[in-house]
Amino acid sequence: MLKRGCLAGALIFCAATTVEGQSAVRSAELAFIRAQELASDGNTAAGRAIIDSVIRTTAPASPVYPEALFWRATLATSAAAAESDYRHIVVDYPLAPHAEDALLRLAQLELARGDRDDALAHLQRIPRDYPRGKSLARANYWTARVLFEKNDVAGACAANAKALTQTVAGEVELRNQIEYQGQRCSSYAAAQRAAIVAGTASSTPSGVASSTPSSTALGNPPAASASSTPAVVATVPVDRPSPPRVTPPVSANDTRPSRIEPRTPVPSALEVTPTASTQRAYSVQVAAYTRKTDAEKLAATLEKRGYQARVDGTVAPFRVRIGRYATAAEAEASLRKIKSNRMDGFVLRVP
């Protein structure tokens, strides 16, 4: 009887805990809805106050916590504050429901300040980390926008076409945006076809009736025809080798300076100025903070654990990054080792 009583008590406790957890999640969801309604009515400050109260009363291990971070970032008054919360979600809560949305919004923030490479790195993570996610079409649409800005028209058109195939029935506005952006691809494809046709026509000479060269083909004028209407004969120019240039000998008594043909200088490998792409490297970013002291504290902890950690940035968010790698493959290999130590991060290009 005692064992049965204990078992029954445990079941009742578990059921009560489950109900309590579900009640807390439901209360948080209602709070998020109310905050969005206030923001839509123009009272963003009151909406943020509701989200802040949820964050203060929620444990970081709760599934409600990253949800609250996302809505706080959505209602943030500055791009820096929003970016901090989005990065917090991406790094610490990669399995949260809004993690891929956070990546997409980080890409939009990077693009807004002109950092196309970092924007592209965030966008490319979405299909890689969330291959069955709900943001694939939107991610490819924004990928196409970034590639258009980078003048990679072929890559942009491929991403835009993929985005069109990934839209679902309810995404009417997104589909319209993708189709409108795809108009640039129609003109690009027409220009490519015209270039191919022009190249084919220029490489195939026309007007030669037989393999025996005629006097017209050799550049001689055609004989007069008996008809009063002159015949139209297509001529094919023949490349003739230029006669060799003979330099007259210079006598011993000739004091005139000898004429030297100018030469186009060929720069050596040491004279080539490195481009912006050769000056960039890859790193693994593991965190971002609004306070530099927090970022420095984490970097110091990582250095004690053997990582080459540093803090990048002079204004918030202060990014904690590990290593500098010559190629993306080396950085990805380092990221796999970092993840094996129960940390998370992402690869990006850095100066």
MOLIN-V680607 format. One line per field, one symbol per residue. phi: phi as a letter, one per 40 degrees, with the letter a starting at -180 (. if undefined). psi: psi as a letter, one per 40 degrees, with the letter a starting at -180 (. if undefined). Layout:
BEGIN
phi->???
psi->???
END
This chain:
BEGIN
phi->.ccccccccccccccccccccccccccccccccccccccccgbcccccccccccccbbcdcccccccccccccccccacccccccccdccccbcccdbcccccccccccccccgcccccccccccccccbcbccbcccccccccccccccgccccccccccccccccbcccccccccccccccccccccccccccccccccccbcbgccaccccccccgcccccccccccccbcbbcbcbcccccbcccbcccccccccbccbccbcccccccccccccbbbbbcbaabcbccccccccccccccgcccabbhbbcccccbbgbbcbccccccccccccccgbbiacacbc
psi->ddddddddddddddddddddddddddddddddddddddddeegdddddddddddddehideiedddddddddddeieiddddddddddddddgeeideddddddddddddddeegddddddddedddddgefieeddddddddddddddefgddddddddddddeeiidegddddddddddeddddddddddddddddddddehiiehdiehhidddeeiiiihidiehiihhhihihhhhiiihhhiihideheihihhhiihhhiideehhhiddeeiaiihheihidhdddddddddddddeeigiihiieiiihhhihihididdddddddddddeffiiaihihi.
END
